[in-house]
C-alpha cells in the first residue's frame, strides 16, 4: 500500500466515527439507543440487514469458493429468500405487537424470567465468541495490508516491542478495528449502526465491483474467455441435486437447510430481530426483510463471478503467482482475492477495497455490540432493578454494556492469535450451531397450552446434546444443524410440556 491508500482507509474510519458522534445527541432513553425511536425507513433497514450478515469472511471466502469449486454456493441463497418470506409473514407481526426490546422477552413473557435469561445467555456467549473471532479474521486481512506499509510496521514494533513484527501488526490491526467500531457504536447507538451499515454496504459493494472491473480488464478475452474456460472446467454448475446429508451446497441443503439457518438468524437472533423493531411499521420491516433476500442473492452472484474471473486469470495467465497463496502444493482459495487486491489494484483503489473489507467487518461487529448490550440491559439489568431507575440511568448502563462487550470481542480476538487456523475456522461455526436451538425455543412460545420454564430449558438442553452428538459422531453437513437443532429443541420442549400436563406429547397445538 502507498500513502494514498492508507489515507483512504484512515478517512473512511474517521468518517464512520464522525457519523456516530453526529447521532450521539438523539438518545434520551434505551429505546432511542437500541431501537432508534422507530424512525428508520425501510430501504435503510434493508441495507443494514444485508451489511450485518456480510462480513470480511464473506467477501474473501465466496470468491474463494468459486475459485476452488463452482457456482453451487448460490443454492444456499434460495433458502435464504424462502425463510425471509416466512419470517416476514409469521413472526414480524408478533414482534411488533409485543413491544419488545429483545426477542428473548417473548420467552420471558411465555415461560418466565429463567427461560428468557437462559436463551439470552446462550445468545450473548455465542455472539461474543463468534464475533470476537470475526474481529480476529478481519485483523488478519488488515495486518497483511499494513505489512506493506513500512511506517505502520515500525509503529506496531514501537507499540509492542516484545512481539515479532507480524504479531505486533496483527494486535495493532485488531485494536484499530475494535476501537473504531466500539467508538461509533457507543456514541450513536443503533441509529449510527444502521446508517453506518448503509454506507458500508455501498462501500464494500462498490469496492467489489471496482475490483471486478479491473480484474476483467486483466483477462485478454474478457467475459467470453471467462465463460468458455469456466464452462470447459465444469465451473458453471449451479445445481447439485444429490441426496447426501454429508455434502454441503447441494440443492436440498441449500433450500431446506438454508431456510432453517435463515429462519434462525433472521427470526430468533437478537442481532437481526432488533433491526426490525427500528422500523416505522411492521409493513416497512416486512418489505425490507423480503427485499434483502434478493439483494443477498445478487451479492453472492457478484462475488462468485469474481471468483470465476480470479480462477481464469491466475490459472491461464499468471499461474506462478499462486505459489504465494499455496501450502503443500494446495492453493488456499480464501487468500486469492486478497492476493489480487494487494498486487494488481492501483494506488487509491487498493485503499478503497481494503476499506470495503474493513467496512464489512465493522457492520457486523457494531451490530453485535449494540444487540449484546440490548440483551444485557433488557433481559438482565432492567428486570433486576425492576425498572425502577431513571431513563438516564439505563442509558448510561446501555453505554457501559456496549463498552464491556467491545472489550470482550477484542479479548477473544487477541486470544485467537494463539489458536491454530483450523481451530479458528471451526469456532466461526458457533453461531450456526446455536441458531437452531434459539429458533426451536422461540417456536415453543406458540404452544397454546400452559407450560413452565422447564419447557424451553429442557428443549435447549436436548437440542444441544443432539447437535453435539451429530457433530461428534456423524459427517452430517453444518447446513443441516439449524434444522436438527430447532426440531429437536421444539420436540423435546413439547414432550416436557405434555409430561407436565399429564397428557400425551401430541396434545395441544403449536
C-alpha positions as CSV (number, residue, x, y, z in Angstrom):
1,X,0.0,0.0,0.0
2,X,1.1,3.6,-0.7
3,X,0.4,6.6,1.5
4,X,-2.7,7.5,-0.6
5,X,-4.2,4.0,0.1
6,X,-3.6,4.4,3.8
7,X,-5.1,7.8,3.7
8,X,-8.3,6.5,2.1
9,X,-8.6,3.8,4.9
10,X,-8.0,6.4,7.6
11,X,-10.5,8.8,6.2
12,X,-13.1,6.1,6.0
13,X,-12.7,5.0,9.6
14,X,-12.7,8.7,10.7
15,X,-16.0,9.3,8.7
16,X,-17.7,6.4,10.4
17,X,-16.7,7.6,13.9
18,X,-17.9,11.1,13.0
19,X,-21.3,9.6,12.0
20,X,-21.6,8.0,15.4
21,X,-20.8,11.4,17.1
22,X,-23.4,13.1,15.0
23,X,-26.2,10.9,16.3
24,X,-25.0,10.9,19.9
25,X,-27.4,13.7,21.0
26,X,-30.5,11.9,19.8
27,X,-30.7,9.4,22.6
28,X,-32.8,10.1,25.7
29,X,-33.9,6.6,26.6
30,X,-32.8,3.0,26.0
31,X,-35.5,2.7,23.3
32,X,-33.8,5.5,21.5
33,X,-30.4,4.0,21.9
34,X,-31.4,0.4,20.9
35,X,-34.4,0.9,18.6
36,X,-33.7,4.4,17.2
37,X,-37.2,5.7,18.3
38,X,-38.5,3.6,15.3
39,X,-37.5,6.2,12.8
40,X,-35.6,4.1,10.2
41,X,-37.0,4.0,6.7
42,X,-37.5,0.6,5.1
43,X,-34.7,1.0,2.5
44,X,-32.2,1.9,5.2
45,X,-33.2,-1.2,7.2
46,X,-32.7,-3.3,4.0
47,X,-29.1,-2.0,3.7
48,X,-28.5,-2.6,7.4
49,X,-29.7,-6.2,7.2
50,X,-27.6,-7.0,4.2
51,X,-24.5,-5.3,5.6
52,X,-24.9,-7.0,9.0
53,X,-24.9,-10.5,7.6
54,X,-21.9,-9.7,5.3
55,X,-18.5,-9.9,6.9
56,X,-14.9,-9.7,5.6
57,X,-15.1,-13.5,5.6
58,X,-17.9,-13.3,3.1
59,X,-16.0,-11.0,0.8
60,X,-13.0,-13.3,0.6
61,X,-14.5,-16.8,1.0
62,X,-17.3,-16.6,-1.5
63,X,-14.9,-15.7,-4.4
64,X,-12.6,-18.4,-3.0
65,X,-15.4,-21.0,-3.2
66,X,-16.0,-20.3,-6.9
67,X,-12.2,-20.3,-7.5
68,X,-11.9,-23.8,-6.0
69,X,-15.3,-25.3,-7.0
70,X,-18.2,-23.9,-9.0
71,X,-21.4,-21.8,-8.5
72,X,-23.3,-24.2,-6.3
73,X,-22.9,-21.9,-3.3
74,X,-25.7,-19.9,-4.8
75,X,-28.2,-22.7,-3.8
76,X,-27.8,-21.6,-0.2
77,X,-29.3,-18.2,-1.1
78,X,-32.5,-19.9,-2.3
79,X,-33.2,-21.0,1.2
80,X,-32.4,-17.5,2.4
81,X,-35.2,-16.0,0.3
82,X,-37.8,-18.6,1.3
83,X,-37.1,-18.2,5.0
84,X,-37.3,-14.4,4.9
85,X,-40.8,-14.6,3.4
86,X,-41.9,-17.0,6.2
87,X,-40.4,-14.9,8.9
88,X,-42.0,-11.7,7.5
89,X,-45.4,-13.3,7.4
90,X,-45.4,-15.3,10.7
91,X,-43.0,-13.7,13.2
92,X,-42.8,-10.0,12.3
93,X,-46.5,-9.3,13.3
94,X,-45.7,-10.9,16.7
95,X,-42.6,-8.8,17.3
96,X,-44.5,-5.6,16.6
97,X,-47.5,-6.5,18.7
98,X,-45.4,-7.4,21.7
99,X,-43.5,-4.0,22.1
100,X,-40.2,-5.9,22.6
101,X,-36.7,-4.6,23.3
102,X,-35.2,-8.1,22.8
103,X,-36.6,-11.3,21.2
104,X,-35.8,-13.2,24.4
105,X,-38.6,-11.2,26.1
106,X,-41.1,-13.4,24.2
107,X,-39.7,-16.4,26.2
108,X,-39.8,-14.4,29.4
109,X,-43.4,-13.4,28.9
110,X,-44.5,-17.0,27.9
111,X,-42.4,-19.2,30.3
112,X,-40.9,-16.8,32.9
113,X,-37.7,-15.0,33.5
114,X,-35.5,-18.1,33.9
115,X,-36.3,-19.2,30.3
116,X,-35.6,-15.8,28.9
117,X,-32.3,-15.5,30.7
118,X,-31.1,-18.9,29.6
119,X,-31.8,-18.0,25.9
120,X,-30.2,-14.6,26.4
121,X,-27.1,-16.1,28.0
122,X,-26.8,-18.5,25.1
123,X,-27.0,-15.6,22.6
124,X,-24.5,-13.5,24.5
125,X,-22.0,-16.3,24.9
126,X,-22.1,-17.4,21.2
127,X,-22.2,-13.9,19.8
128,X,-19.2,-12.7,21.8
129,X,-17.2,-15.7,20.8
130,X,-18.1,-15.8,17.1
131,X,-17.8,-12.1,16.6
132,X,-14.6,-11.9,18.5
133,X,-13.2,-14.5,16.0
134,X,-14.6,-12.4,13.1
135,X,-12.6,-9.5,14.5
136,X,-9.6,-11.7,14.5
137,X,-10.2,-12.7,10.9
138,X,-10.5,-9.0,9.9
139,X,-7.3,-8.3,11.8
140,X,-5.5,-10.9,9.6
141,X,-6.6,-9.1,6.4
142,X,-5.8,-5.6,7.7
143,X,-2.4,-6.8,9.2
144,X,-1.4,-8.3,5.8
145,X,-2.2,-5.0,4.1
146,X,-0.4,-2.9,6.8
147,X,2.7,-5.1,6.4
148,X,3.3,-3.4,3.1
149,X,3.5,0.0,4.7
150,X,6.9,0.5,6.4
151,X,5.7,3.3,8.7
152,X,2.9,1.1,10.0
153,X,5.2,-1.8,10.7
154,X,7.6,0.5,12.6
155,X,4.7,1.9,14.6
156,X,3.5,-1.6,15.6
157,X,7.0,-2.5,16.6
158,X,7.2,0.6,18.8
159,X,3.8,-0.2,20.4
160,X,4.5,-3.9,21.1
161,X,8.3,-4.3,21.1
162,X,8.2,-7.7,22.8
163,X,6.3,-9.2,19.9
164,X,7.6,-10.2,16.5
165,X,6.6,-7.7,13.7
166,X,3.8,-9.8,12.2
167,X,2.2,-10.5,15.6
168,X,2.5,-6.8,16.6
169,X,0.8,-5.8,13.3
170,X,-2.0,-8.2,14.0
171,X,-2.5,-6.9,17.5
172,X,-2.5,-3.3,16.1
173,X,-5.0,-4.2,13.4
174,X,-7.4,-5.8,15.9
175,X,-7.1,-2.8,18.2
176,X,-7.8,-0.4,15.4
177,X,-10.9,-2.1,14.1
178,X,-12.2,-2.9,17.5
179,X,-11.7,0.6,18.9
180,X,-13.2,2.4,15.9
181,X,-16.2,0.1,15.8
182,X,-16.8,0.5,19.6
183,X,-16.5,4.3,19.4
184,X,-19.1,4.9,16.8
185,X,-21.5,2.3,18.2
186,X,-21.0,3.7,21.7
187,X,-21.7,7.3,20.6
188,X,-24.5,6.9,18.2
189,X,-26.3,3.7,19.3
190,X,-28.4,1.8,16.9
191,X,-29.2,4.8,14.7
192,X,-25.5,5.2,14.0
193,X,-25.2,1.5,13.4
194,X,-28.0,1.4,10.8
195,X,-26.8,4.4,8.8
196,X,-23.2,3.3,9.0
197,X,-24.4,-0.1,7.7
198,X,-26.0,1.6,4.7
199,X,-22.8,3.5,3.9
200,X,-20.7,0.3,4.5
201,X,-22.8,-1.7,2.1
202,X,-22.3,0.9,-0.6
203,X,-18.5,0.9,0.1
204,X,-18.0,-2.8,0.1
205,X,-20.2,-3.5,-2.9
206,X,-18.6,-0.6,-4.8
207,X,-15.2,-1.8,-3.8
208,X,-16.0,-5.4,-5.0
209,X,-17.5,-4.1,-8.3
210,X,-14.4,-1.9,-8.9
211,X,-12.1,-4.8,-8.2
212,X,-14.1,-7.0,-10.6
213,X,-13.9,-4.5,-13.4
214,X,-10.1,-4.1,-13.0
215,X,-9.8,-7.9,-12.8
216,X,-11.8,-8.4,-16.0
217,X,-9.6,-5.9,-17.8
218,X,-6.6,-8.1,-17.0
219,X,-8.1,-11.1,-18.8
220,X,-7.3,-10.7,-22.6
221,X,-10.5,-12.5,-23.8
222,X,-12.8,-10.7,-21.3
223,X,-16.2,-12.2,-20.4
224,X,-16.1,-14.6,-23.3
225,X,-12.8,-16.2,-22.1
226,X,-14.1,-16.5,-18.5
227,X,-17.3,-18.2,-19.7
228,X,-15.5,-20.5,-22.1
229,X,-12.8,-21.6,-19.7
230,X,-15.2,-22.0,-16.7
231,X,-17.7,-24.0,-18.8
232,X,-14.9,-26.4,-20.0
233,X,-13.8,-26.9,-16.5
234,X,-17.4,-27.6,-15.2
235,X,-17.3,-24.5,-13.0
236,X,-20.6,-23.1,-14.2
237,X,-22.6,-25.8,-12.5
238,X,-25.3,-24.2,-10.4
239,X,-27.5,-27.1,-9.1
240,X,-26.5,-30.3,-7.3
241,X,-29.5,-32.5,-6.5
242,X,-27.5,-35.2,-4.6
243,X,-29.4,-36.6,-1.6
244,X,-26.4,-36.7,0.7
245,X,-26.6,-35.2,4.2
246,X,-22.8,-35.2,4.4
247,X,-22.4,-32.8,1.5
248,X,-22.7,-29.0,1.7
249,X,-24.0,-26.8,-1.0
250,X,-26.5,-29.2,-2.6
251,X,-29.9,-28.1,-3.7
252,X,-31.6,-29.7,-0.7
253,X,-29.1,-28.5,2.0
254,X,-29.3,-25.0,0.4
255,X,-33.1,-24.8,0.1
256,X,-34.2,-26.7,3.3
257,X,-31.1,-26.3,5.4
258,X,-30.5,-22.7,4.3
259,X,-34.1,-21.9,5.1
260,X,-33.7,-23.1,8.7
261,X,-30.4,-21.3,9.0
262,X,-32.0,-18.0,7.9
263,X,-35.2,-18.6,10.0
264,X,-32.8,-18.9,13.0
265,X,-30.7,-15.9,12.2
266,X,-33.4,-13.6,11.0
267,X,-36.3,-14.9,13.2
268,X,-34.7,-15.8,16.5
269,X,-31.4,-13.9,16.7
270,X,-31.4,-10.6,18.6
271,X,-28.8,-9.3,16.2
272,X,-31.4,-9.0,13.4
273,X,-34.7,-9.0,15.2
274,X,-33.6,-5.8,16.9
275,X,-33.3,-4.3,13.4
276,X,-37.0,-4.8,12.5
277,X,-38.1,-3.0,15.7
278,X,-36.2,0.1,14.5
279,X,-38.6,0.4,11.5
280,X,-41.7,2.6,11.5
281,X,-44.2,-0.2,11.0
282,X,-44.4,-4.0,10.5
283,X,-45.2,-3.4,6.8
284,X,-42.0,-1.5,6.3
285,X,-40.0,-4.1,8.2
286,X,-41.6,-6.9,6.0
287,X,-40.7,-5.0,2.8
288,X,-37.1,-4.6,3.9
289,X,-36.7,-8.2,5.1
290,X,-38.0,-9.8,1.9
291,X,-36.2,-7.4,-0.4
292,X,-32.9,-8.1,1.4
293,X,-33.0,-11.7,0.4
294,X,-32.9,-10.8,-3.3
295,X,-30.1,-8.3,-2.6
296,X,-28.1,-11.0,-0.9
297,X,-28.7,-13.3,-3.9
298,X,-27.3,-10.7,-6.3
299,X,-24.4,-10.0,-3.9
300,X,-23.5,-13.7,-3.8
301,X,-23.7,-13.9,-7.6
302,X,-21.3,-10.9,-8.0
303,X,-18.8,-12.5,-5.6
304,X,-19.0,-15.9,-7.3
305,X,-18.4,-14.3,-10.7
306,X,-15.3,-12.5,-9.3
307,X,-14.1,-16.0,-8.1
308,X,-14.5,-17.3,-11.7
309,X,-12.6,-14.4,-13.1
310,X,-9.8,-14.9,-10.5
311,X,-9.6,-18.6,-11.5
312,X,-9.4,-17.7,-15.2
313,X,-6.8,-15.1,-14.7
314,X,-4.4,-17.0,-12.4
315,X,-4.7,-20.4,-14.0
316,X,-4.4,-19.2,-17.6
317,X,-2.3,-16.1,-17.3
318,X,-0.3,-16.0,-14.1
319,X,-0.1,-19.4,-12.5
320,X,3.2,-18.7,-10.9
321,X,1.7,-16.1,-8.7
322,X,-0.4,-18.8,-6.9
323,X,2.7,-20.0,-5.2
324,X,2.3,-17.1,-2.8
325,X,-1.0,-18.4,-1.6
326,X,-0.3,-22.1,-1.7
327,X,0.6,-24.5,1.1
328,X,1.8,-28.1,0.5
329,X,1.1,-27.7,-3.2
330,X,-2.6,-26.7,-2.4
331,X,-4.0,-23.3,-3.2
332,X,-5.6,-21.6,-0.2
333,X,-8.6,-20.2,-2.0
334,X,-9.5,-17.6,0.6
335,X,-6.2,-15.9,0.0
336,X,-6.6,-15.5,-3.8
337,X,-8.8,-12.4,-3.8
338,X,-6.6,-10.6,-1.2
339,X,-3.6,-11.5,-3.4
340,X,-5.1,-9.8,-6.4
341,X,-6.1,-6.7,-4.4
342,X,-2.6,-6.2,-3.0
343,X,-0.7,-7.0,-6.2
344,X,-2.9,-5.5,-9.0
345,X,-5.1,-2.7,-7.9
346,X,-3.8,0.9,-8.4
347,X,-3.0,3.3,-5.6
348,X,-6.1,4.7,-4.1
349,X,-8.3,2.0,-5.4
350,X,-6.4,-0.5,-3.3
351,X,-7.2,1.6,-0.2
352,X,-10.9,1.7,-1.2
353,X,-11.2,-2.0,-1.5
354,X,-9.3,-2.6,1.8
355,X,-11.7,-0.1,3.4
356,X,-14.6,-2.1,1.9
357,X,-13.3,-5.2,3.6
358,X,-13.0,-3.3,6.9
359,X,-16.5,-1.9,6.3
360,X,-18.0,-5.4,6.0
361,X,-16.4,-6.4,9.3
362,X,-17.4,-3.2,11.2
363,X,-21.1,-3.5,10.1
364,X,-21.3,-7.0,11.7
365,X,-19.3,-6.1,14.8
366,X,-21.2,-2.9,15.6
367,X,-24.5,-4.7,15.3
368,X,-23.2,-7.4,17.6
369,X,-22.1,-4.8,20.2
370,X,-25.4,-3.0,20.2
371,X,-27.6,-6.1,20.3
372,X,-25.5,-7.7,23.1
373,X,-25.8,-4.5,25.1
374,X,-29.6,-4.5,24.5
375,X,-29.9,-8.1,25.7
376,X,-27.7,-7.3,28.8
377,X,-29.9,-4.4,29.8
378,X,-33.3,-5.6,28.6
379,X,-33.0,-9.2,29.7
380,X,-30.9,-8.8,32.9
381,X,-30.4,-5.3,34.3
382,X,-33.9,-3.8,33.9
383,X,-35.6,-6.8,35.4
384,X,-33.0,-7.0,38.2
385,X,-33.7,-3.3,39.1
386,X,-37.5,-3.8,38.5
387,X,-37.4,-0.9,36.0
388,X,-37.2,1.5,39.0
389,X,-34.3,3.6,37.8
390,X,-34.4,6.6,35.6
391,X,-34.1,6.6,31.8
392,X,-30.8,8.4,32.0
393,X,-29.5,5.7,34.4
394,X,-30.5,2.9,32.0
395,X,-29.0,4.8,29.1
396,X,-25.7,5.0,30.9
397,X,-25.9,1.3,31.7
398,X,-26.5,0.6,28.0
399,X,-23.3,2.5,27.1
400,X,-21.3,0.7,29.7
401,X,-22.6,-2.6,28.5
402,X,-21.5,-1.6,24.9
403,X,-18.0,-0.9,26.2
404,X,-18.0,-4.2,28.1
405,X,-18.9,-6.3,25.1
406,X,-16.4,-4.4,22.9
407,X,-13.7,-5.3,25.4
408,X,-14.8,-9.0,25.3
409,X,-14.7,-9.1,21.5
410,X,-11.1,-7.7,21.5
411,X,-10.0,-10.1,24.1
412,X,-11.4,-13.1,22.2
413,X,-9.7,-11.8,19.0
414,X,-6.4,-11.5,20.8
415,X,-6.8,-15.0,22.4
416,X,-7.4,-16.4,18.9
417,X,-3.9,-15.4,17.9
418,X,-2.6,-18.3,19.9
419,X,-5.0,-20.8,18.3
420,X,-4.3,-22.7,15.1
421,X,-6.1,-21.6,12.0
422,X,-8.2,-24.8,11.9
423,X,-9.5,-24.2,15.5
424,X,-10.5,-20.7,14.5
425,X,-12.3,-21.9,11.4
426,X,-14.2,-24.4,13.5
427,X,-15.1,-21.8,16.1
428,X,-16.6,-19.5,13.5
429,X,-19.3,-22.1,13.1
430,X,-20.6,-21.4,16.6
431,X,-23.4,-19.2,15.6
432,X,-24.8,-21.6,13.0
433,X,-24.6,-24.4,15.7
434,X,-26.7,-22.5,18.3
435,X,-29.1,-20.6,16.0
436,X,-31.4,-23.6,15.5
437,X,-31.6,-24.0,19.3
438,X,-32.9,-20.5,19.8
439,X,-35.4,-20.9,16.9
440,X,-36.8,-24.1,18.4
441,X,-37.1,-22.4,21.8
442,X,-38.9,-19.4,20.2
443,X,-41.3,-21.8,18.4
444,X,-42.3,-23.1,21.8
445,X,-43.8,-19.7,22.6
446,X,-46.6,-20.6,20.2
447,X,-47.9,-23.5,22.2
448,X,-51.5,-22.9,23.2
449,X,-51.3,-24.9,26.4
450,X,-49.8,-23.9,29.7
451,X,-46.1,-24.6,30.3
452,X,-43.4,-23.6,32.7
453,X,-39.7,-22.6,32.4
454,X,-38.7,-26.2,32.2
455,X,-40.2,-26.5,28.7
456,X,-37.8,-24.3,26.7
457,X,-34.8,-25.0,29.0
458,X,-35.2,-28.8,28.6
459,X,-35.7,-28.3,24.9
460,X,-32.5,-26.3,24.6
461,X,-30.5,-28.9,26.6
462,X,-31.8,-31.7,24.5
463,X,-31.2,-29.8,21.2
464,X,-27.6,-29.0,22.3
465,X,-27.0,-32.6,23.3
466,X,-28.3,-34.0,20.0
467,X,-26.3,-31.5,18.0
468,X,-23.1,-32.3,19.9
469,X,-23.7,-36.0,19.2
470,X,-24.3,-35.3,15.5
471,X,-21.2,-33.2,15.3
472,X,-19.0,-35.7,17.0
473,X,-20.3,-39.0,15.6
474,X,-21.5,-38.2,12.1
475,X,-20.4,-36.4,9.0
476,X,-23.7,-34.5,8.5
477,X,-23.1,-31.1,6.9
478,X,-23.3,-28.0,9.1
479,X,-26.0,-26.7,6.8
480,X,-28.4,-29.2,8.5
481,X,-27.5,-28.1,12.0
482,X,-30.1,-25.4,12.3
483,X,-32.9,-27.8,11.2
484,X,-31.7,-30.5,13.6
485,X,-31.3,-28.1,16.5
486,X,-34.6,-26.4,16.1
487,X,-36.7,-29.5,15.5
488,X,-35.1,-31.3,18.5
489,X,-35.5,-28.3,20.8
490,X,-39.1,-27.9,19.8
491,X,-39.9,-31.7,20.1
492,X,-38.2,-32.1,23.5
493,X,-39.9,-29.0,24.8
494,X,-43.3,-30.3,23.7
495,X,-42.6,-33.6,25.3
496,X,-41.8,-31.9,28.6
497,X,-44.9,-29.7,28.4
498,X,-47.0,-32.8,27.8
499,X,-45.5,-34.6,30.8
500,X,-46.2,-31.5,33.0
501,X,-49.8,-31.6,31.9
502,X,-50.0,-35.4,32.4
503,X,-51.1,-35.8,28.7
504,X,-49.5,-37.4,25.6
505,X,-46.9,-35.3,23.8
506,X,-49.3,-35.0,20.8
507,X,-51.7,-32.9,22.9
508,X,-52.0,-29.2,22.3
509,X,-51.2,-27.3,19.2
510,X,-48.3,-25.2,18.0
